Amino acid sequence: MNLTFRQLRVFLEVAHQGSVTRAAEALHLTPPAVSMQIKEVESQVGLLLFDRSGRTLSLSTAGEYFTVHAKRMLGALRDTENAMNRFKKLEHGLLTVGMVSTAKYFVPRLLALFRQDHPGIDVRLSVTANREALLALLESGDCDLAVMGRPPRELAARAEAFAPHPLVFVCPPGHELMRIGHPPVAALAPYPFIVREQGSGTRQAMEKFFTDHRFEPRITMEMGSNETIKQAVMAGMGVSFLSLHTVGLELRSGLLQLLHVEGTPLIRGWHLVHLQSKVLSPAAEAFRYFVLERAAAHLKQHDEGLLAPMAA
């Protein structure tokens, strides 16, 4: 069936009034327009919904059943409209957001944009060391929403992808690998690797990439901080594999360079996650809609131009 909410409203008004003429008056329509809508509804359903006796209409058995479902559908629409109006008028509330450390490079900017529309909402941010710590925060109920890369299988949670997440190899400026246009993975073998700690999403993505390419890196340092890793790479202590969203400033300023390794950038996804058992507050629902609608465009603008040489 291809019915509209307008047609359902007309049907219910005719059912209530028992007359096309009275329904037309109540709806501020002409009787022919109402009759046409009723005929279209019956055509879509494939059944007569009214028993006709002169100008008097009464619901048929099929019409009685249809009325129940029509009221449910319009009720759901009203609930949706009320919820959206509540978000539009949202003035106060508390929003708690947890995130892996890699997300701290863009989530605060999203929250700043969100609070321009909802200045009365108080925000609490929790930045965890890695994915495992964030899952513990989510499971304990200490955050409404969590921003992470790989969606959790360990919890009964709803995960919604909202933006691409490119992962890249980086090196200090002038590194000898830069002389190779697109080095194969095997070309990384002689060089020391500085990597994130076990349990981080970046580390898991890197290990899968190397497993898929049957390559074992020479790991010389393991660190739990993107900032420390970047400083070590800039100091010439090795190369690394990081989220593009963590190195934008260093790439633009020339402090780091992208290694255009074959098969990269490795594209994963950013996800917004909440427990299925948790009823989101109006503030959390409003932020959820904001992220799903606007975050991808914001991140695309932030990353614009950084990957252009890799695509060339």
Backbone bond lengths (Angstrom), bond angles and torsions (degrees), N, CA, C in turn:
res aa  C-N    CA-C-N  psi(-1)  N-CA   C-N-CA  omega(-1)  CA-C   N-CA-C  phi
1 M - - - 1.464 - - 1.528 110.22 -
2 N 1.321 114.10 147.25 1.461 120.14 -179.42 1.530 109.07 -126.51
3 L 1.321 115.62 62.72 1.456 121.56 -176.91 1.523 110.80 -91.35
4 T 1.321 115.90 153.74 1.459 121.30 176.17 1.523 109.30 -106.72
5 F 1.330 115.30 159.72 1.458 119.33 176.74 1.536 110.63 -64.13
6 R 1.308 116.48 -31.76 1.467 119.79 177.78 1.527 110.24 -62.42
7 Q 1.311 116.87 -43.01 1.463 120.17 178.75 1.530 111.37 -64.40
8 L 1.327 116.77 -37.44 1.460 119.78 178.04 1.529 110.94 -64.48
9 R 1.341 115.76 -40.15 1.472 118.89 178.34 1.525 111.18 -63.12
10 V 1.339 116.20 -42.41 1.466 120.04 179.10 1.520 109.98 -62.88
11 F 1.335 116.72 -45.26 1.471 120.41 179.83 1.527 111.16 -58.01
12 L 1.337 116.84 -46.81 1.455 119.91 -176.83 1.529 111.64 -67.03
13 E 1.319 116.20 -34.06 1.462 118.26 178.27 1.524 111.24 -68.08
14 V 1.332 117.51 -40.80 1.464 120.93 176.91 1.525 109.91 -64.46
15 A 1.341 116.34 -41.43 1.466 119.84 178.09 1.522 110.65 -61.27
16 H 1.332 116.62 -39.24 1.457 121.04 -179.45 1.532 112.08 -70.43
17 Q 1.339 116.35 -43.05 1.462 121.16 -175.96 1.528 112.53 -81.93
18 G 1.335 117.06 -27.54 1.459 120.73 -175.79 1.510 112.76 69.52
19 S 1.329 115.93 19.20 1.461 120.72 -176.62 1.517 109.71 -158.34
20 V 1.333 115.91 134.23 1.458 120.81 176.37 1.518 110.19 -65.36
21 T 1.322 116.82 -41.48 1.463 120.70 -176.71 1.525 111.32 -63.81
22 R 1.329 116.90 -47.70 1.467 119.26 -179.45 1.525 111.41 -67.44
23 A 1.322 116.19 -36.11 1.469 119.53 176.92 1.523 110.34 -64.74
24 A 1.335 116.80 -39.80 1.463 120.76 179.21 1.521 110.40 -62.56
25 E 1.319 117.06 -41.40 1.464 120.67 178.54 1.530 110.84 -63.45
26 A 1.321 116.44 -42.98 1.465 120.20 -178.81 1.529 111.95 -66.75
27 L 1.315 116.28 -32.41 1.473 121.66 -177.07 1.524 112.78 -93.98
28 H 1.345 116.68 -4.00 1.469 122.33 -177.40 1.531 110.99 59.92
29 L 1.323 114.18 43.93 1.463 121.77 176.99 1.524 108.14 -123.89
30 T 1.324 116.26 170.17 1.459 120.30 174.08 1.523 108.98 -86.32
31 P 1.339 118.00 150.58 1.470 120.36 177.36 1.525 113.12 -55.72
32 P 1.359 120.63 -41.99 1.474 118.87 177.57 1.526 112.79 -60.32
33 A 1.331 116.24 -35.62 1.475 118.80 179.29 1.520 110.70 -66.61
34 V 1.329 116.98 -39.74 1.462 120.66 178.44 1.524 110.14 -66.81
35 S 1.332 117.15 -44.81 1.467 120.75 179.09 1.523 110.97 -59.21
36 M 1.331 116.32 -39.45 1.469 120.27 179.96 1.535 110.82 -64.44
37 Q 1.333 116.46 -40.08 1.464 120.02 179.61 1.530 110.80 -66.00
38 I 1.326 116.96 -40.81 1.463 120.30 179.13 1.527 111.08 -64.14
39 K 1.340 116.37 -42.62 1.462 119.88 177.47 1.528 111.13 -61.25
40 E 1.331 116.69 -38.58 1.466 120.07 179.83 1.525 110.78 -67.17
41 V 1.341 116.74 -40.03 1.467 119.98 177.87 1.523 110.24 -62.82
42 E 1.315 117.48 -46.72 1.467 120.55 -179.69 1.523 110.98 -64.85
43 S 1.333 116.52 -34.82 1.462 120.14 177.69 1.528 110.79 -65.65
44 Q 1.341 115.64 -42.09 1.472 119.59 179.71 1.533 111.00 -66.74
45 V 1.325 116.64 -41.01 1.470 120.88 -179.05 1.524 111.24 -73.41
46 G 1.346 115.75 -33.93 1.460 119.95 -178.54 1.511 113.34 84.52
47 L 1.330 116.62 17.70 1.462 122.04 -179.98 1.528 109.87 -142.37
48 L 1.323 116.98 154.42 1.461 120.74 171.68 1.527 108.22 -79.09
49 L 1.317 115.81 124.08 1.456 120.19 -177.03 1.526 112.09 -97.78
50 F 1.347 116.38 -11.80 1.457 120.55 178.73 1.528 110.38 -127.28
51 D 1.333 115.57 144.23 1.462 121.49 167.11 1.522 106.90 -94.22
52 R 1.319 117.15 126.19 1.451 121.52 -173.82 1.530 110.55 -104.67
53 S 1.333 114.60 130.20 1.462 121.66 175.64 1.527 107.06 -136.38
54 G 1.331 115.17 95.75 1.459 119.40 -173.28 1.510 109.50 65.01
55 R 1.353 116.50 -127.03 1.459 120.67 178.44 1.529 112.22 -92.82
56 T 1.314 116.62 0.03 1.460 120.83 -178.58 1.525 109.82 -92.74
57 L 1.328 114.34 133.72 1.465 120.34 178.44 1.523 109.49 -116.94
58 S 1.305 115.69 138.02 1.464 121.04 172.84 1.515 108.39 -134.19
59 L 1.302 116.19 148.99 1.460 120.34 -176.36 1.524 111.67 -67.72
60 S 1.319 115.46 135.16 1.462 120.41 170.76 1.521 108.68 -76.57
61 T 1.325 116.75 174.99 1.467 119.28 177.69 1.529 110.60 -59.50
62 A 1.342 116.19 -43.56 1.468 119.99 177.20 1.525 110.45 -62.35
63 G 1.348 115.56 -38.56 1.458 119.73 179.50 1.513 112.72 -63.74
64 E 1.333 117.52 -35.86 1.465 121.39 178.10 1.536 110.13 -62.12
65 Y 1.315 115.56 -45.96 1.468 119.46 178.98 1.528 111.13 -65.27
66 F 1.340 115.04 -41.49 1.462 119.38 -178.56 1.531 110.73 -63.51
67 T 1.325 116.66 -36.38 1.464 120.95 179.57 1.524 111.58 -59.00
68 V 1.329 116.48 -42.09 1.462 120.46 179.76 1.525 110.61 -58.46
69 H 1.334 116.30 -47.42 1.465 119.77 -177.35 1.522 111.95 -72.56
70 A 1.335 117.05 -33.64 1.466 119.88 177.96 1.523 110.06 -63.99
71 K 1.323 117.17 -41.25 1.461 120.67 178.55 1.531 110.76 -64.57
72 R 1.330 116.50 -38.33 1.472 119.67 178.27 1.523 111.04 -63.51
73 M 1.330 116.35 -43.56 1.466 120.03 -178.89 1.519 111.63 -64.84
74 L 1.319 116.89 -43.49 1.462 119.55 178.01 1.531 110.86 -68.77
75 G 1.320 116.69 -32.75 1.456 119.52 175.60 1.517 111.75 -64.27
76 A 1.340 115.94 -40.93 1.469 119.92 177.46 1.519 110.41 -63.94
77 L 1.326 116.52 -38.85 1.467 119.77 177.99 1.521 110.73 -63.70
78 R 1.330 117.51 -42.92 1.467 120.36 178.89 1.527 111.03 -63.43
79 D 1.346 116.42 -40.32 1.469 119.20 177.30 1.522 110.88 -60.82
80 T 1.332 116.08 -41.08 1.460 120.63 179.13 1.527 110.81 -64.36
81 E 1.323 116.57 -44.87 1.460 120.68 179.39 1.529 110.98 -62.16
82 N 1.341 116.05 -41.63 1.459 119.56 179.06 1.523 111.52 -63.85
83 A 1.341 115.76 -41.22 1.468 119.46 179.40 1.515 111.05 -63.65
84 M 1.331 116.70 -43.81 1.462 119.81 -179.92 1.525 111.51 -65.86
85 N 1.318 116.44 -38.85 1.465 119.36 177.44 1.522 111.00 -64.79
86 R 1.336 115.72 -35.22 1.460 119.13 178.60 1.520 110.54 -64.45
87 F 1.354 116.35 -38.61 1.460 119.04 178.67 1.526 111.40 -69.63
88 K 1.330 116.14 -37.42 1.466 119.73 179.52 1.520 110.85 -62.46
89 K 1.321 115.86 -35.31 1.457 120.67 -176.73 1.524 112.31 -98.54
90 L 1.332 116.27 9.85 1.452 120.78 -177.05 1.524 110.19 -61.91
91 E 1.320 117.28 122.27 1.458 120.90 -176.86 1.530 112.77 -119.97
92 H 1.326 116.52 -28.37 1.457 119.62 -175.76 1.520 109.75 -136.99
93 G 1.314 115.29 158.88 1.458 119.98 177.81 1.509 110.57 151.99
94 L 1.320 115.73 172.62 1.458 122.44 178.96 1.517 108.75 -122.27
95 L 1.308 116.31 130.30 1.456 122.90 179.08 1.520 108.45 -119.62
96 T 1.339 117.09 124.07 1.466 121.12 177.07 1.523 108.84 -113.88
97 V 1.304 116.18 123.02 1.465 122.41 -176.42 1.519 109.22 -123.97
98 G 1.320 116.07 127.76 1.451 121.25 173.46 1.511 110.14 -106.36
99 M 1.306 117.11 151.60 1.470 119.73 -178.14 1.520 110.41 -154.26
100 V 1.327 114.62 151.52 1.459 119.60 169.49 1.522 107.66 -70.73
101 S 1.317 116.62 157.26 1.469 120.04 -173.40 1.522 112.76 -60.50
102 T 1.338 117.68 -30.54 1.460 120.28 -179.77 1.524 111.37 -63.69
103 A 1.337 117.24 -30.20 1.467 120.92 -177.52 1.523 112.78 -76.38
104 K 1.327 117.67 -11.71 1.473 118.98 -177.53 1.527 111.85 -68.32
105 Y 1.338 117.38 -10.32 1.458 120.31 179.80 1.531 112.26 -80.52
106 F 1.337 117.63 -12.04 1.470 117.81 178.88 1.532 114.21 -136.97
107 V 1.333 118.95 -24.62 1.467 119.83 -177.60 1.526 112.43 -61.90
108 P 1.343 120.71 -42.56 1.469 118.57 177.80 1.531 113.32 -57.89
109 R 1.335 117.19 -34.83 1.470 118.74 177.94 1.527 110.47 -67.98
110 L 1.339 116.95 -38.64 1.461 119.66 176.58 1.532 110.99 -63.34
111 L 1.322 116.20 -41.15 1.454 119.49 179.28 1.520 111.72 -65.51
112 A 1.325 116.90 -36.52 1.464 120.02 177.84 1.528 110.46 -63.29
113 L 1.335 116.93 -41.73 1.464 120.50 177.51 1.522 110.57 -65.91
114 F 1.327 116.40 -40.46 1.465 121.09 179.70 1.527 110.77 -61.92
115 R 1.318 117.57 -41.61 1.462 120.93 -177.09 1.522 112.42 -73.88
116 Q 1.320 117.85 -14.36 1.459 118.72 171.51 1.521 110.83 -63.58
117 D 1.331 116.45 -34.14 1.465 121.42 177.54 1.531 111.80 -87.03
118 H 1.339 116.60 -25.52 1.473 120.81 -176.64 1.533 109.16 -132.27
119 P 1.332 117.53 69.11 1.473 119.98 -174.32 1.519 114.34 -66.09
120 G 1.329 117.75 -18.67 1.457 119.91 -177.93 1.511 114.76 -84.53
121 I 1.326 117.48 -5.78 1.468 120.47 -178.41 1.523 109.95 -83.31
122 D 1.316 116.27 128.57 1.461 121.58 174.81 1.531 108.79 -86.49
123 V 1.323 116.01 139.54 1.462 121.49 -175.65 1.522 109.70 -120.55
124 R 1.319 114.99 133.73 1.461 121.06 172.63 1.524 108.38 -119.17
125 L 1.312 116.29 125.46 1.465 122.03 -179.08 1.519 109.95 -108.99
126 S 1.310 115.69 137.02 1.463 121.42 173.75 1.519 108.30 -125.34
127 V 1.316 116.32 114.75 1.461 121.54 178.32 1.514 108.14 -100.88
128 T 1.331 117.15 117.95 1.458 121.03 -178.16 1.524 110.35 -97.15
129 A 1.306 114.94 159.45 1.460 119.69 -178.07 1.521 111.84 -65.47
130 N 1.335 116.49 -35.30 1.459 119.38 -177.62 1.523 110.06 -159.25
131 R 1.298 115.35 -176.09 1.465 122.38 -175.65 1.521 112.12 -62.63
132 E 1.318 117.36 -42.37 1.463 120.76 -177.49 1.527 111.09 -62.30
133 A 1.326 116.91 -40.21 1.457 120.56 178.71 1.528 111.00 -66.45
134 L 1.323 116.48 -35.38 1.466 120.14 178.95 1.524 111.09 -68.34
135 L 1.329 117.15 -38.78 1.466 119.98 177.41 1.525 111.06 -61.77
136 A 1.317 116.86 -37.60 1.466 120.60 177.79 1.524 110.23 -65.31
137 L 1.327 116.27 -39.72 1.466 120.93 178.29 1.519 110.74 -64.66
138 L 1.313 116.22 -40.89 1.463 121.61 -179.89 1.522 110.60 -67.28
139 E 1.319 116.63 -44.37 1.462 121.25 -177.35 1.527 111.62 -65.19
140 S 1.323 116.85 -33.25 1.463 120.85 -179.03 1.521 112.63 -76.75
141 G 1.352 116.55 -10.34 1.459 120.42 -178.82 1.511 113.80 81.24
142 D 1.336 116.98 14.49 1.459 120.32 -177.73 1.525 113.34 -83.93
143 C 1.324 117.51 -0.33 1.467 119.65 172.48 1.526 108.94 -142.32
144 D 1.337 115.50 145.64 1.460 120.68 178.58 1.520 110.91 -73.45
145 L 1.320 115.20 -46.71 1.462 122.62 -175.22 1.515 109.30 -133.68
146 A 1.318 115.96 146.90 1.458 121.16 178.74 1.521 109.54 -125.06
147 V 1.322 116.17 138.64 1.461 122.29 176.78 1.523 107.61 -107.12
148 M 1.324 115.66 120.11 1.460 119.92 -178.19 1.523 110.17 -150.54
149 G 1.319 115.66 170.46 1.453 120.06 178.74 1.518 111.51 -82.33
150 R 1.323 116.87 -84.50 1.463 121.05 -177.41 1.520 110.57 -72.54
151 P 1.345 118.76 124.67 1.469 120.17 -178.77 1.522 110.88 -65.76
152 P 1.323 116.97 148.11 1.471 120.17 -175.16 1.519 112.89 -78.13
153 R 1.311 115.27 138.91 1.456 121.48 169.96 1.524 110.81 -102.72
154 E 1.327 114.77 -12.18 1.454 119.07 -175.94 1.525 112.52 -76.63
155 L 1.338 117.14 -19.55 1.461 121.21 -175.65 1.522 110.77 -121.75
156 A 1.329 115.60 155.43 1.469 120.55 171.81 1.520 107.09 -80.81
157 A 1.318 115.93 86.99 1.456 121.58 -172.19 1.519 111.06 -132.57
158 R 1.308 115.24 155.76 1.466 121.91 174.25 1.509 108.15 -100.24
159 A 1.315 117.00 122.52 1.460 122.39 -179.73 1.526 109.14 -117.92
160 E 1.327 116.39 126.32 1.458 121.88 -178.69 1.528 109.51 -121.16
161 A 1.331 116.16 119.67 1.457 120.60 178.16 1.525 109.39 -70.32
162 F 1.332 116.17 136.38 1.463 118.44 -179.57 1.526 114.20 -129.07
163 A 1.332 118.77 -11.88 1.470 119.52 179.13 1.522 110.10 -165.91
164 P 1.337 117.25 152.11 1.467 120.09 173.49 1.528 110.98 -67.92
165 H 1.321 115.13 151.87 1.466 121.17 179.88 1.533 108.88 -130.06
166 P 1.346 117.74 94.90 1.466 120.27 -179.38 1.531 111.48 -78.11
167 L 1.331 116.58 137.68 1.458 123.56 175.26 1.524 107.77 -118.35
168 V 1.335 115.80 136.42 1.468 120.50 -169.80 1.524 110.67 -138.78
169 F 1.334 114.65 162.67 1.462 121.59 170.90 1.525 109.05 -93.01
170 V 1.328 115.40 139.14 1.465 120.02 179.16 1.519 109.54 -129.22
171 C 1.341 114.74 155.04 1.458 121.24 179.89 1.528 108.49 -147.48
172 P 1.335 117.55 168.74 1.465 119.24 176.08 1.531 110.15 -72.53
173 P 1.316 118.02 157.19 1.472 120.47 178.52 1.527 111.48 -57.90
174 G 1.338 115.16 140.60 1.456 120.17 177.49 1.512 114.99 78.17
175 H 1.314 119.00 8.82 1.463 121.57 178.87 1.529 109.30 -59.09
176 E 1.330 116.14 144.06 1.472 119.90 -174.84 1.527 112.89 -63.40
177 L 1.334 117.91 -24.74 1.466 119.31 177.24 1.524 112.16 -67.05
178 M 1.345 116.95 -19.43 1.458 120.24 179.90 1.518 111.90 -67.11
179 R 1.338 116.62 -16.76 1.471 119.10 178.52 1.520 111.79 -74.53
180 I 1.336 116.02 -16.03 1.464 120.56 176.49 1.518 107.76 -95.21
181 G 1.309 117.07 125.17 1.458 120.09 -175.36 1.514 113.41 -55.26
182 H 1.325 116.50 -60.27 1.466 122.10 178.56 1.527 107.18 -132.60
183 P 1.323 117.81 83.85 1.467 119.62 -175.46 1.523 111.74 -64.21
184 P 1.316 117.57 142.11 1.468 120.20 173.18 1.522 109.36 -69.47
185 V 1.307 116.03 163.39 1.460 120.18 -179.02 1.524 110.71 -58.94
186 A 1.314 116.40 -37.04 1.469 120.09 -178.18 1.524 112.51 -60.57
187 A 1.334 117.60 -24.90 1.457 120.80 -179.31 1.525 112.44 -67.90
188 L 1.329 117.35 -13.57 1.461 121.33 179.93 1.529 112.15 -79.66
189 A 1.322 117.44 -11.29 1.467 121.97 -170.58 1.530 114.96 -53.42
190 P 1.335 120.28 -42.06 1.471 118.26 -175.50 1.523 114.87 -75.66
191 Y 1.295 118.64 -8.95 1.465 120.28 -166.51 1.527 112.09 -105.21
192 P 1.340 116.43 141.17 1.467 120.63 179.56 1.532 111.02 -69.33
193 F 1.330 115.05 144.96 1.457 121.73 -179.33 1.526 110.62 -113.40
194 I 1.312 114.97 135.67 1.458 122.39 174.27 1.528 106.47 -110.28
195 V 1.322 118.28 118.78 1.460 120.40 -168.31 1.527 111.78 -128.68
196 R 1.339 115.19 162.38 1.449 121.73 173.59 1.524 109.77 -70.82
197 E 1.340 114.59 163.48 1.453 120.96 -176.57 1.525 111.62 -74.12
198 Q 1.328 115.74 161.99 1.463 121.24 174.62 1.531 109.13 -60.10
199 G 1.330 116.46 138.69 1.464 120.93 -179.81 1.503 113.36 101.65
200 S 1.334 117.49 -16.70 1.458 119.21 178.78 1.530 109.62 -82.31
201 G 1.324 116.15 149.89 1.460 120.52 178.50 1.512 112.17 -64.20
202 T 1.341 116.67 -36.98 1.469 120.52 179.10 1.526 110.51 -63.32
203 R 1.313 116.41 -42.00 1.475 120.47 179.55 1.525 110.17 -63.81
204 Q 1.319 117.67 -43.39 1.460 120.94 -179.66 1.522 111.50 -64.01
205 A 1.336 117.02 -40.18 1.464 120.45 178.40 1.523 110.44 -65.86
206 M 1.331 117.50 -40.79 1.460 121.68 178.46 1.524 110.94 -62.56
207 E 1.319 116.72 -46.13 1.461 119.95 -177.86 1.524 111.43 -63.74
208 K 1.324 116.88 -37.94 1.462 119.28 177.38 1.520 110.76 -66.51
209 F 1.328 116.51 -41.10 1.468 120.25 178.38 1.527 110.36 -59.27
210 F 1.330 117.10 -46.02 1.463 120.22 -179.27 1.529 111.61 -68.99
211 T 1.324 117.30 -36.78 1.467 120.11 177.06 1.521 110.60 -62.65
212 D 1.333 116.27 -43.56 1.462 120.69 179.00 1.524 111.75 -61.58
213 H 1.339 115.93 -30.66 1.471 120.21 -179.67 1.528 112.50 -99.03
214 R 1.341 115.88 8.15 1.478 121.11 177.28 1.528 111.13 52.98
215 F 1.308 114.24 50.74 1.464 120.59 -177.12 1.524 109.08 -130.48
216 E 1.324 115.99 140.88 1.455 121.24 177.14 1.524 109.41 -119.53
217 P 1.330 117.61 112.31 1.464 120.02 -176.74 1.532 112.19 -73.56
218 R 1.308 116.08 159.69 1.468 121.78 176.31 1.529 107.63 -94.45
219 I 1.333 115.20 89.30 1.463 120.38 -176.14 1.524 109.62 -81.15
220 T 1.326 116.00 122.38 1.465 120.86 -179.67 1.525 112.24 -112.14
221 M 1.337 117.04 -20.15 1.460 120.37 179.02 1.521 109.61 -142.65
222 E 1.328 114.93 142.87 1.463 121.95 176.50 1.516 107.51 -129.40
223 M 1.341 117.10 123.30 1.460 121.05 -174.07 1.523 110.55 -134.14
224 G 1.325 116.09 150.50 1.453 121.35 -179.13 1.507 114.06 -97.70
225 S 1.324 117.51 15.44 1.458 120.74 -176.86 1.520 110.38 -136.27
226 N 1.336 116.25 127.34 1.462 119.43 175.39 1.521 111.31 -62.02
227 E 1.321 117.13 -38.33 1.462 120.88 -178.44 1.522 111.20 -63.40
228 T 1.322 117.21 -42.76 1.465 120.50 179.46 1.517 110.58 -66.22
229 I 1.328 116.80 -39.85 1.467 120.26 178.02 1.522 110.24 -62.27
230 K 1.313 117.38 -43.85 1.476 119.74 -179.85 1.522 110.98 -62.03
231 Q 1.319 116.92 -41.43 1.463 119.41 179.02 1.523 111.29 -63.96
232 A 1.331 116.17 -38.64 1.464 119.78 179.57 1.533 110.96 -66.67
233 V 1.330 116.85 -41.21 1.468 120.05 178.12 1.520 110.08 -65.19
234 M 1.328 117.28 -44.04 1.468 120.13 179.30 1.524 111.33 -61.52
235 A 1.329 116.37 -29.79 1.467 120.36 179.10 1.520 112.31 -79.22
236 G 1.338 117.48 -2.25 1.457 120.83 177.23 1.508 114.41 85.03
237 M 1.346 117.40 20.33 1.457 120.18 -176.36 1.522 113.17 -86.88
238 G 1.330 117.84 -5.08 1.455 120.26 178.50 1.508 111.41 159.07
239 V 1.320 115.95 -173.40 1.463 122.26 176.51 1.526 107.57 -111.85
240 S 1.336 115.85 167.25 1.460 118.32 -177.57 1.517 111.26 -149.29
241 F 1.322 114.13 171.72 1.459 123.35 179.67 1.518 106.27 -125.66
242 L 1.354 116.52 114.47 1.456 120.84 -172.88 1.520 111.19 -139.10
243 S 1.324 114.76 166.51 1.457 120.38 172.59 1.517 109.65 -68.14
244 L 1.333 116.20 136.80 1.462 119.98 175.97 1.520 110.86 -59.11
245 H 1.338 116.67 -30.97 1.464 120.01 -177.23 1.521 112.90 -69.86
246 T 1.334 117.28 -12.55 1.470 119.78 179.40 1.521 112.66 -94.44
247 V 1.327 118.34 -12.89 1.473 120.09 -170.99 1.528 113.09 -120.47
248 G 1.324 118.02 11.22 1.460 120.03 -177.31 1.514 113.28 -57.13
249 L 1.338 117.64 -46.07 1.464 121.34 -178.47 1.522 111.19 -62.88
250 E 1.318 116.76 -44.06 1.472 120.70 -178.03 1.529 111.29 -68.41
251 L 1.321 117.81 -36.37 1.461 120.24 178.58 1.520 111.07 -67.58
252 R 1.329 116.16 -43.16 1.468 119.62 -178.59 1.529 111.93 -68.10
253 S 1.323 116.18 -31.13 1.466 119.61 -179.24 1.524 112.79 -89.31
254 G 1.332 117.66 -3.65 1.458 120.96 178.03 1.512 114.56 81.59
255 L 1.333 118.57 11.97 1.463 121.10 179.06 1.521 111.87 -79.69
256 L 1.333 116.45 -23.85 1.454 122.89 174.87 1.520 108.62 -133.15
257 Q 1.327 115.75 161.39 1.456 121.17 174.76 1.523 109.49 -131.37
258 L 1.338 114.60 150.36 1.456 119.69 174.72 1.516 109.99 -79.73
259 L 1.323 115.84 135.43 1.457 121.50 168.89 1.529 106.94 -92.67
260 H 1.318 116.71 117.64 1.464 120.74 -174.50 1.524 110.88 -82.86
261 V 1.313 116.72 58.42 1.469 122.70 -177.40 1.526 109.42 -64.03
262 E 1.328 115.43 138.78 1.462 119.53 178.78 1.528 110.57 -57.04
263 G 1.332 115.19 137.63 1.452 120.21 -179.16 1.515 114.24 88.84
264 T 1.339 116.69 2.49 1.460 120.83 177.92 1.525 109.37 -121.11
265 P 1.317 117.81 157.75 1.463 126.30 6.30 1.525 112.46 -69.23
266 L 1.306 114.92 148.27 1.459 121.41 173.85 1.530 106.87 -86.71
267 I 1.321 116.70 116.92 1.462 120.57 -174.69 1.525 110.20 -96.99
268 R 1.297 114.89 117.38 1.461 121.71 171.03 1.531 107.50 -112.57
269 G 1.288 118.18 -162.79 1.459 120.29 -179.29 1.515 111.49 -133.68
270 W 1.331 115.52 149.42 1.455 121.11 170.03 1.521 108.27 -89.97
271 H 1.324 116.71 139.29 1.460 121.48 -177.97 1.523 110.88 -127.55
272 L 1.316 114.29 144.65 1.458 121.90 172.02 1.527 106.44 -103.71
273 V 1.323 116.88 125.13 1.469 121.36 -168.56 1.528 110.48 -126.85
274 H 1.325 115.59 139.75 1.461 120.15 169.19 1.520 108.91 -147.04
275 L 1.322 116.30 155.29 1.459 120.82 179.86 1.524 110.03 -65.04
276 Q 1.325 116.55 138.73 1.462 120.41 178.42 1.523 111.57 -64.09
277 S 1.304 116.48 -28.43 1.465 120.41 -178.05 1.521 112.59 -81.78
278 K 1.318 117.57 -9.14 1.465 121.40 -175.71 1.518 110.29 -93.98
279 V 1.338 116.15 125.21 1.460 121.07 174.38 1.528 107.82 -84.04
280 L 1.326 116.46 117.53 1.454 120.06 -176.01 1.526 111.02 -70.83
281 S 1.308 115.24 141.68 1.457 120.90 175.15 1.531 108.97 -70.84
282 P 1.341 117.43 162.17 1.472 119.01 175.88 1.526 112.98 -54.81
283 A 1.329 117.22 -38.60 1.467 120.28 179.09 1.524 110.94 -64.01
284 A 1.335 116.68 -42.79 1.463 120.40 179.83 1.523 111.11 -67.92
285 E 1.334 117.83 -40.61 1.458 120.76 177.23 1.523 111.03 -62.93
286 A 1.331 116.71 -40.33 1.459 119.99 179.09 1.526 110.90 -63.58
287 F 1.337 117.29 -41.91 1.461 120.08 179.32 1.528 110.68 -68.70
288 R 1.330 115.88 -36.98 1.470 119.42 177.11 1.525 110.79 -58.15
289 Y 1.325 117.11 -49.37 1.461 120.16 178.29 1.525 111.20 -60.67
290 F 1.326 116.52 -40.83 1.466 120.93 179.97 1.527 110.88 -60.02
291 V 1.332 116.95 -47.33 1.468 120.94 -178.43 1.528 110.91 -63.78
292 L 1.332 116.76 -46.37 1.462 120.08 -177.34 1.528 111.92 -64.29
293 E 1.312 117.63 -29.57 1.454 120.95 -176.92 1.519 113.52 -90.84
294 R 1.344 118.30 -31.05 1.463 119.04 -168.30 1.517 115.70 -123.05
295 A 1.329 118.91 -16.33 1.467 119.98 -173.39 1.519 112.83 -66.04
296 A 1.329 118.29 -40.00 1.467 120.63 -176.72 1.523 110.92 -60.79
297 A 1.331 117.59 -44.63 1.463 120.79 179.91 1.520 110.63 -65.33
298 H 1.329 116.94 -37.53 1.463 120.55 179.51 1.529 110.66 -64.44
299 L 1.329 117.49 -45.69 1.460 120.44 -179.20 1.524 111.56 -68.70
300 K 1.328 116.93 -35.94 1.462 119.98 177.51 1.514 110.67 -61.10
301 Q 1.316 116.27 -41.93 1.460 120.70 178.51 1.525 110.74 -65.12
302 H 1.332 116.15 -40.43 1.463 120.86 -179.79 1.527 111.78 -63.65
303 D 1.344 116.79 -38.75 1.467 121.20 -175.00 1.530 113.12 -91.00
304 E 1.324 116.85 -3.76 1.464 120.54 -173.01 1.526 110.83 -55.89
305 G 1.289 115.54 129.30 1.463 121.53 177.29 1.511 114.87 91.23
306 L 1.341 118.19 -22.37 1.466 119.23 -176.63 1.519 111.98 -68.07
307 L 1.350 116.93 -35.12 1.457 120.50 -177.17 1.516 112.83 -95.70
308 A 1.326 118.31 -1.34 1.468 120.82 -176.19 1.518 113.05 -54.66
309 P 1.345 119.37 -44.93 1.470 118.63 178.87 1.518 113.04 -62.50
310 M 1.335 117.18 -31.16 1.466 119.67 -178.72 1.509 110.82 -72.05
311 A 1.346 116.45 -29.56 1.463 120.24 -179.60 1.505 111.42 -81.40
312 A 1.329 117.06 -17.48 1.465 120.89 -175.55 1.516 111.28 -68.55
